[in-house]
């Protein structure tokens, strides 16, 4: 083989190798972009709905379920607790008694702000500055208005009060009722929080 032929062959090999590296480089750059367009499994699971069995809750008790890193309060209301909703409204101390502000899905725009009135499902985030209100079902609590207090939620950060349906009182810093997240019942006692049947 003459030197000329050897040199041409070498040049062809070098050009081929450079092209292959170039193509691999391009793929190498494209992959991270494709990856970043898809939410990670962690992000997906952070936004995913949560499933909860309501039959585990004792009447009068509240359980906190975590959804999207936030507390969701699930309260099992007794017949007395449900009766208190009307009484509190009659006291004229609730700012938005008919839940006219869009703080709940349409199917929860009723007195108990729920699909099943026995179960209240509320985002445990105060609508003032976002603290987590305390569950205070103790009727007549001296620090919350004595005889007038029929149970509900109290946010100690700046003193906001809500009734057992998460409806905010007048004269407190929180402007809105607690939010009701979307939810639906998958079966008699199992609720899915974070999604509704229209989703
Ligand atoms: S954050 Fe609840 S009263 Fe201010």
Boltz pocket constraint, residues with backbone or C-beta under 6 A from the ligand:
constraints:
  - pocket:
      binder: B
      contacts: [[A, 126], [A, 127], [A, 128], [A, 129], [A, 130], [A, 131], [A, 155], [A, 156], [A, 157], [A, 158], [A, 159], [A, 160], [A, 173], [A, 174]]
      max_distance: 6.0
